[in-house]
């Protein structure tokens, strides 16, 4: 292999429902929304990532925006493959090369994924010139990215709240002891906000606006120490059909998200109830780690802590914890070979 090493590039990919991140040479080189815009007439892809995200909800009938991943798995095979391809071509270091190098890739997948869905991810990567494709479960990657030594005979609990799925796993000795993957995460929170605005304010808002509300004033509990200020939201009045604006506070959003967060709490409690006693003792001492974009919801750590009576810590850069862990795996392939799925 040695001689051909210069022909092989190594990349780590976190293929998320909401965002795709790629690490190359220890740097995050791509951090874009997982959205593709396609021309309906010719079937060509017009834009991917940030450019396509700007078009979301504002397209005419000839352009369609697609989110190729649903609940953490590939829903639109063709679009996802083209999206991965375009993202890889965007990597600055690969642009300079006059030939396409073969790629050694480590890609994250949700822990509750089926064999068929796994094959879809693998085939997508192989078609974009991936010669060696390794898969890793998301909670594993998140744990490594947070800085936990997963090879130790010690239990750690990681909750990764992404866009499509929430992954809860208890990890020890480089393996997942018990895990639960629920399809309640960022996207469901966004839909909850859309529904709440419709029913409570008769205001029809799009996904992008709901996402903005979630980021600016989203909260998991009503008693926050430093609450965000009220936000004005524009949309279409469902009664008159005119554009209108309303003021909403974080308390209303906390009410809107309450049911979904309850279901995440139940999943956490269920995972804890399946944990072997020795590992439960470890978790009592180490607490629970949160990663993923959903963990940035204000007051979520506090709420989970009250529910489980355990300390809850948020990773320092939760959005990038998973891809960072994937990158570490890529660098130390021999050390982590046992946890990768070839």
LUMSEVO-570223 format. One record per residue (C-alpha): residue number from 1; residue in three letters; x negated, y negated, z. Coordinates in pm, 1 decimal. Layout:
PT  nr rest        u        v        w
PT NUM  ALA        X        Y        Z
...
! end
This chain:
PT  nr rest        u        v        w
PT   1  UNK      0.0      0.0      0.0
PT   2  UNK   -283.7   -236.2     96.6
PT   3  UNK   -368.4   -363.7   -251.2
PT   4  UNK     -9.2   -447.5   -342.1
PT   5  UNK     59.1   -631.6    -17.5
PT   6  UNK      9.3   -967.1   -187.0
PT   7  UNK    293.1   -878.6   -424.2
PT   8  UNK    530.2   -820.7   -133.4
PT   9  UNK    695.5  -1101.3     61.0
PT  10  UNK    857.9  -1046.8    398.2
PT  11  UNK   1184.9  -1214.9    489.1
PT  12  UNK   1426.9  -1180.8    778.0
PT  13  UNK   1794.2  -1253.8    711.3
PT  14  UNK   2080.7  -1321.9    949.0
PT  15  UNK   2375.2  -1272.0    716.2
PT  16  UNK   2650.5  -1438.4    914.4
PT  17  UNK   3018.9  -1496.2    846.3
PT  18  UNK   2975.0  -1870.5    898.5
PT  19  UNK   2603.7  -1932.8    832.0
PT  20  UNK   2318.3  -1750.1    663.9
PT  21  UNK   1967.8  -1803.7    799.1
PT  22  UNK   1644.2  -1679.9    645.7
PT  23  UNK   1299.7  -1668.9    804.5
PT  24  UNK    985.4  -1655.0    590.4
PT  25  UNK    633.1  -1688.1    732.4
PT  26  UNK    772.1  -1749.1   1085.5
PT  27  UNK    971.8  -2053.4    972.9
PT  28  UNK   1346.1  -2087.7    921.7
PT  29  UNK   1350.9  -2179.0    551.7
PT  30  UNK   1722.7  -2143.1    480.0
PT  31  UNK   2004.0  -2246.7    714.6
PT  32  UNK   2322.5  -2282.6    512.7
PT  33  UNK   2693.8  -2210.9    542.6
PT  34  UNK   2791.5  -1875.7    385.0
PT  35  UNK   3016.8  -2025.7    120.4
PT  36  UNK   3015.0  -1990.2   -257.8
PT  37  UNK   3196.2  -2207.2   -513.6
PT  38  UNK   3290.4  -2028.8   -833.9
PT  39  UNK   3421.8  -2157.9  -1166.3
PT  40  UNK   3740.7  -1963.5  -1238.4
PT  41  UNK   3717.1  -1998.7  -1615.8
PT  42  UNK   3361.8  -1871.3  -1669.6
PT  43  UNK   3319.3  -1680.7  -1343.3
PT  44  UNK   2988.3  -1863.2  -1286.2
PT  45  UNK   2871.2  -1964.1   -940.2
PT  46  UNK   2854.2  -2346.5   -932.5
PT  47  UNK   2725.1  -2403.2   -580.4
PT  48  UNK   2627.8  -2217.1   -264.2
PT  49  UNK   2566.7  -2319.7     96.1
PT  50  UNK   2597.7  -2683.9    200.9
PT  51  UNK   2700.5  -2799.2   -145.8
PT  52  UNK   2983.8  -2545.3   -160.2
PT  53  UNK   3086.9  -2631.1    197.4
PT  54  UNK   3142.8  -2993.5     89.5
PT  55  UNK   3390.9  -2866.3   -171.4
PT  56  UNK   3586.3  -2649.7     72.2
PT  57  UNK   3952.6  -2751.6     81.1
PT  58  UNK   3899.5  -3016.9   -187.2
PT  59  UNK   3890.5  -2808.3   -504.0
PT  60  UNK   4112.5  -2815.0   -814.1
PT  61  UNK   4249.3  -2502.5   -976.2
PT  62  UNK   3939.0  -2425.5  -1184.4
PT  63  UNK   3707.9  -2410.9   -883.8
PT  64  UNK   3749.0  -2163.4   -601.2
PT  65  UNK   3549.2  -2159.9   -279.6
PT  66  UNK   3488.0  -1812.9   -141.0
PT  67  UNK   3349.1  -1699.2    189.5
PT  68  UNK   3197.0  -1366.7     83.9
PT  69  UNK   3169.0  -1236.8    440.3
PT  70  UNK   3466.8  -1163.7    658.2
PT  71  UNK   3437.2  -1050.7   1020.9
PT  72  UNK   3063.1  -1014.3    982.6
PT  73  UNK   3080.9   -773.6    688.6
PT  74  UNK   3072.2   -817.0    311.7
PT  75  UNK   3422.1   -869.9    171.8
PT  76  UNK   3327.3   -993.0   -176.0
PT  77  UNK   3036.6   -784.6   -300.7
PT  78  UNK   2961.8   -981.7   -616.6
PT  79  UNK   2972.8  -1326.0   -454.4
PT  80  UNK   2763.1  -1218.2   -157.2
PT  81  UNK   2494.3  -1073.9   -379.8
PT  82  UNK   2474.2  -1392.5   -586.2
PT  83  UNK   2469.5  -1600.4   -268.1
PT  84  UNK   2178.9  -1400.3   -118.5
PT  85  UNK   1997.7  -1424.3   -450.0
PT  86  UNK   2033.5  -1803.2   -467.6
PT  87  UNK   1928.8  -1846.7   -105.9
PT  88  UNK   1616.0  -1635.7   -162.3
PT  89  UNK   1532.3  -1839.4   -472.6
PT  90  UNK   1558.7  -2152.9   -257.3
PT  91  UNK   1272.0  -2043.1    -30.0
PT  92  UNK   1000.9  -2304.4    -97.0
PT  93  UNK    705.9  -2060.5    -92.6
PT  94  UNK    873.4  -1825.2   -342.1
PT  95  UNK    963.0  -2106.6   -581.3
PT  96  UNK    593.6  -2168.5   -654.5
PT  97  UNK    531.2  -1809.4   -767.3
PT  98  UNK    550.0  -1735.8  -1137.6
PT  99  UNK    681.0  -1384.3  -1083.3
PT 100  UNK    947.7  -1250.9   -850.6
PT 101  UNK    779.2  -1069.5   -563.7
PT 102  UNK    929.9   -753.4   -420.2
PT 103  UNK   1073.0   -812.5    -76.2
PT 104  UNK   1047.8   -639.6    256.7
PT 105  UNK   1362.1   -738.5    445.2
PT 106  UNK   1512.3   -702.9    789.2
PT 107  UNK   1885.5   -785.8    789.8
PT 108  UNK   2128.1   -814.4   1082.9
PT 109  UNK   2457.5   -629.4   1092.0
PT 110  UNK   2738.7   -624.3   1351.7
PT 111  UNK   2725.0   -331.3   1593.8
PT 112  UNK   3076.7   -209.4   1509.8
PT 113  UNK   3003.4   -173.2   1139.4
PT 114  UNK   3100.3    135.2    935.2
PT 115  UNK   2872.3    338.4    705.0
PT 116  UNK   3041.0    197.4    394.4
PT 117  UNK   2996.3   -162.4    508.6
PT 118  UNK   2634.5    -86.2    594.6
PT 119  UNK   2574.8     46.6    244.3
PT 120  UNK   2726.8   -270.8     96.9
PT 121  UNK   2474.6   -486.7    283.9
PT 122  UNK   2189.4   -257.3    183.4
PT 123  UNK   2285.0   -248.1   -184.8
PT 124  UNK   2325.2   -626.1   -197.5
PT 125  UNK   1970.5   -661.7    -68.3
PT 126  UNK   1827.0   -398.7   -298.9
PT 127  UNK   1975.0   -575.2   -599.3
PT 128  UNK   1790.3   -897.6   -515.9
PT 129  UNK   1458.8   -711.1   -539.0
PT 130  UNK   1447.0   -574.3   -183.6
PT 131  UNK   1205.9   -281.0   -196.3
PT 132  UNK   1215.8   -202.3    175.6
PT 133  UNK   1537.8   -291.3    351.0
PT 134  UNK   1576.1   -243.2    724.9
PT 135  UNK   1895.7   -314.8    917.2
PT 136  UNK   1919.6   -418.1   1281.0
PT 137  UNK   2224.2   -455.0   1505.0
PT 138  UNK   2303.3   -817.1   1591.1
PT 139  UNK   2306.9   -788.7   1973.1
PT 140  UNK   1963.6   -620.4   1952.4
PT 141  UNK   1825.2   -903.2   1740.1
PT 142  UNK   1985.0  -1160.8   1971.3
PT 143  UNK   1824.2   -997.9   2276.8
PT 144  UNK   1479.9  -1002.5   2112.9
PT 145  UNK   1535.0  -1362.0   2001.8
PT 146  UNK   1630.3  -1472.6   2353.8
PT 147  UNK   1300.6  -1327.0   2474.6
PT 148  UNK   1418.1  -1014.0   2656.2
PT 149  UNK   1174.7   -721.6   2653.5
PT 150  UNK   1420.7   -461.6   2526.0
PT 151  UNK   1180.1   -168.1   2555.6
PT 152  UNK   1180.3   -180.0   2937.7
PT 153  UNK   1390.2     70.2   3136.0
PT 154  UNK   1606.3   -216.0   3254.6
PT 155  UNK   1961.8   -311.9   3162.7
PT 156  UNK   2043.3   -643.3   2994.0
PT 157  UNK   2379.0   -765.1   2875.7
PT 158  UNK   2396.4   -979.4   2563.1
PT 159  UNK   2705.5  -1146.0   2416.7
PT 160  UNK   2665.3  -1278.9   2063.7
PT 161  UNK   2958.5  -1495.4   1955.3
PT 162  UNK   2924.6  -1559.5   1583.4
PT 163  UNK   3168.6  -1674.4   1317.6
PT 164  UNK   3345.9  -1346.9   1248.8
PT 165  UNK   3271.1  -1115.1   1540.6
PT 166  UNK   3180.3  -1124.8   1906.0
PT 167  UNK   2924.6   -857.3   1985.9
PT 168  UNK   2890.9   -745.6   2345.0
PT 169  UNK   2616.9   -496.4   2424.4
PT 170  UNK   2428.2   -351.1   2718.0
PT 171  UNK   2071.8   -281.2   2610.5
PT 172  UNK   1804.0    -68.7   2775.4
PT 173  UNK   1497.3    125.1   2656.7
PT 174  UNK   1521.3    -17.4   2306.3
PT 175  UNK   1875.5    108.1   2247.4
PT 176  UNK   2236.6      3.2   2289.4
PT 177  UNK   2390.7    191.7   2582.1
PT 178  UNK   2746.2     63.6   2544.8
PT 179  UNK   2882.2   -197.3   2313.5
PT 180  UNK   3201.1   -357.1   2196.3
PT 181  UNK   3256.6   -556.4   1881.4
PT 182  UNK   3571.5   -769.4   1869.4
PT 183  UNK   3686.6   -969.5   1570.2
PT 184  UNK   3749.2  -1282.5   1774.5
PT 185  UNK   3490.3  -1553.0   1727.3
PT 186  UNK   3434.6  -1894.4   1571.2
PT 187  UNK   3675.4  -1843.0   1280.3
PT 188  UNK   3959.0  -1738.0   1508.3
PT 189  UNK   3894.7  -2044.9   1728.0
PT 190  UNK   3919.9  -2262.9   1416.3
PT 191  UNK   4248.5  -2099.7   1313.2
PT 192  UNK   4383.0  -2144.9   1666.5
PT 193  UNK   4316.1  -2518.5   1636.6
PT 194  UNK   4489.4  -2537.3   1295.3
PT 195  UNK   4793.6  -2358.7   1441.6
PT 196  UNK   4798.1  -2578.4   1752.5
PT 197  UNK   4785.6  -2900.7   1548.9
PT 198  UNK   5076.3  -2774.9   1338.2
PT 199  UNK   5299.3  -2668.0   1624.3
PT 200  UNK   5220.5  -2940.6   1878.5
PT 201  UNK   5156.3  -3246.1   1660.6
PT 202  UNK   5332.1  -3155.2   1333.2
PT 203  UNK   4998.3  -3229.9   1169.7
PT 204  UNK   4859.9  -3008.1    896.0
PT 205  UNK   4479.2  -3006.7    905.0
PT 206  UNK   4233.2  -2809.8    693.6
PT 207  UNK   3967.9  -2565.6    807.5
PT 208  UNK   3688.5  -2821.3    785.0
PT 209  UNK   3873.0  -3068.5   1008.6
PT 210  UNK   3955.7  -2795.2   1259.8
PT 211  UNK   3589.2  -2694.1   1264.2
PT 212  UNK   3496.5  -3056.5   1333.6
PT 213  UNK   3746.2  -3074.0   1621.8
PT 214  UNK   3602.2  -2751.3   1764.9
PT 215  UNK   3246.0  -2887.8   1755.9
PT 216  UNK   3326.2  -3238.1   1883.8
PT 217  UNK   3576.0  -3173.3   2162.8
PT 218  UNK   3617.8  -2794.9   2179.6
PT 219  UNK   3629.3  -2655.7   2534.0
PT 220  UNK   3697.1  -2322.2   2699.5
PT 221  UNK   3822.0  -2463.6   3026.7
PT 222  UNK   4002.0  -2779.1   3138.4
PT 223  UNK   3772.6  -2866.2   3429.2
PT 224  UNK   3452.3  -2982.9   3262.5
PT 225  UNK   3187.8  -3181.6   3448.0
PT 226  UNK   3119.6  -3427.7   3164.8
PT 227  UNK   3417.3  -3406.6   2929.5
PT 228  UNK   3393.4  -3534.8   2570.2
PT 229  UNK   3595.3  -3841.0   2471.1
PT 230  UNK   3925.5  -3823.3   2284.3
PT 231  UNK   3905.1  -3776.1   1910.9
PT 232  UNK   4122.4  -3911.6   1634.3
PT 233  UNK   4227.1  -3653.7   1377.0
PT 234  UNK   4369.4  -3723.6   1031.6
PT 235  UNK   4586.0  -3488.9    832.0
PT 236  UNK   4925.3  -3454.6    666.3
PT 237  UNK   5244.4  -3508.0    864.2
PT 238  UNK   5461.4  -3199.5    817.4
PT 239  UNK   5786.3  -3390.9    868.6
PT 240  UNK   5736.6  -3689.4    639.5
PT 241  UNK   5458.8  -3559.9    415.3
PT 242  UNK   5257.0  -3879.7    474.6
PT 243  UNK   4893.0  -3880.8    585.9
PT 244  UNK   4875.7  -3962.2    957.7
PT 245  UNK   4636.5  -3980.1   1249.7
PT 246  UNK   4672.5  -3855.5   1609.5
PT 247  UNK   4454.7  -3872.7   1920.9
PT 248  UNK   4373.1  -3543.8   2088.8
PT 249  UNK   4179.9  -3459.6   2402.9
PT 250  UNK   3961.5  -3162.0   2494.5
PT 251  UNK   4232.1  -3040.9   2737.2
PT 252  UNK   4466.3  -2968.1   2448.1
PT 253  UNK   4196.3  -2774.3   2262.9
PT 254  UNK   4119.6  -2573.9   2577.7
PT 255  UNK   4489.0  -2475.4   2586.4
PT 256  UNK   4481.3  -2386.4   2215.7
PT 257  UNK   4179.5  -2158.0   2255.1
PT 258  UNK   4288.1  -2000.4   2581.3
PT 259  UNK   4440.2  -1679.1   2441.3
PT 260  UNK   4142.9  -1596.1   2220.2
PT 261  UNK   3895.5  -1656.4   2501.3
PT 262  UNK   4103.0  -1431.6   2728.9
PT 263  UNK   4058.6  -1150.1   2477.6
PT 264  UNK   3681.3  -1204.0   2474.8
PT 265  UNK   3686.1  -1193.6   2856.8
PT 266  UNK   3878.6   -865.2   2846.9
PT 267  UNK   3623.7   -716.8   2606.6
PT 268  UNK   3339.5   -822.7   2837.3
PT 269  UNK   3514.8   -665.0   3136.0
PT 270  UNK   3575.7   -345.3   2939.7
PT 271  UNK   3208.8   -320.7   2842.3
PT 272  UNK   3107.1   -377.6   3204.2
PT 273  UNK   3343.8   -102.7   3317.4
PT 274  UNK   3173.5    145.7   3080.0
PT 275  UNK   2821.0     56.5   3194.4
PT 276  UNK   2633.4    328.5   3385.7
PT 277  UNK   2587.4    234.1   3753.6
PT 278  UNK   2207.0    196.4   3742.2
PT 279  UNK   2232.8    -48.1   3453.3
PT 280  UNK   2520.4   -231.4   3621.5
PT 281  UNK   2285.4   -290.6   3915.5
PT 282  UNK   2027.7   -440.6   3676.1
PT 283  UNK   2288.0   -666.4   3515.3
PT 284  UNK   2391.7   -787.7   3859.9
PT 285  UNK   2034.2   -912.2   3904.1
PT 286  UNK   1965.5  -1043.8   3553.9
PT 287  UNK   2306.4  -1184.2   3458.8
PT 288  UNK   2457.9  -1214.2   3111.5
PT 289  UNK   2296.4  -1382.5   2810.9
PT 290  UNK   2499.9  -1572.1   2551.5
PT 291  UNK   2387.5  -1629.3   2193.3
PT 292  UNK   2546.4  -1734.8   1863.8
PT 293  UNK   2724.2  -2054.9   1766.3
PT 294  UNK   3038.4  -1971.6   1965.8
PT 295  UNK   2842.5  -1979.3   2291.1
PT 296  UNK   2807.0  -2356.9   2248.7
PT 297  UNK   3176.3  -2402.5   2329.6
PT 298  UNK   3184.5  -2629.1   2635.5
PT 299  UNK   3254.9  -2450.7   2962.4
PT 300  UNK   3252.3  -2099.3   2813.0
PT 301  UNK   2954.2  -1992.1   3022.4
PT 302  UNK   3125.8  -2122.1   3335.1
PT 303  UNK   3447.7  -1941.4   3250.3
PT 304  UNK   3276.4  -1609.0   3183.1
PT 305  UNK   3077.9  -1651.4   3502.1
PT 306  UNK   3397.7  -1698.0   3706.3
PT 307  UNK   3556.1  -1395.0   3543.1
PT 308  UNK   3261.1  -1158.0   3594.3
PT 309  UNK   3108.5  -1307.3   3912.3
PT 310  UNK   2771.0  -1293.1   3737.3
PT 311  UNK   2531.8  -1570.4   3633.3
PT 312  UNK   2568.1  -1651.9   3259.9
PT 313  UNK   2281.9  -1805.7   3064.0
PT 314  UNK   2298.5  -1961.2   2716.4
PT 315  UNK   2000.1  -1900.2   2484.2
PT 316  UNK   1794.8  -2214.0   2421.4
PT 317  UNK   1879.7  -2237.3   2050.6
PT 318  UNK   2186.2  -2011.0   2035.1
PT 319  UNK   2250.7  -2059.6   1662.8
PT 320  UNK   1907.4  -1925.6   1575.1
PT 321  UNK   1859.1  -1661.7   1845.1
PT 322  UNK   1964.4  -1375.5   1615.8
PT 323  UNK   1749.0  -1476.6   1320.8
PT 324  UNK   1454.0  -1542.6   1552.4
PT 325  UNK   1486.3  -1188.4   1688.8
PT 326  UNK   1506.8  -1053.0   1334.3
PT 327  UNK   1188.9  -1242.7   1247.5
PT 328  UNK   1006.3  -1097.1   1548.9
PT 329  UNK   1111.3   -746.5   1436.5
PT 330  UNK    977.8   -815.8   1090.0
PT 331  UNK    639.1   -919.7   1227.3
PT 332  UNK    610.6   -617.6   1457.0
PT 333  UNK    768.2   -351.8   1238.0
PT 334  UNK    571.2    -70.2   1399.3
PT 335  UNK    669.3   -165.5   1750.6
PT 336  UNK   1040.6   -200.8   1671.9
PT 337  UNK   1067.7     77.3   1414.0
PT 338  UNK   1275.2    289.4   1651.4
PT 339  UNK   1556.0     32.3   1666.8
PT 340  UNK   1570.9    -42.4   1293.8
PT 341  UNK   1801.5    146.8   1058.8
PT 342  UNK   1622.0    235.5    738.8
! end
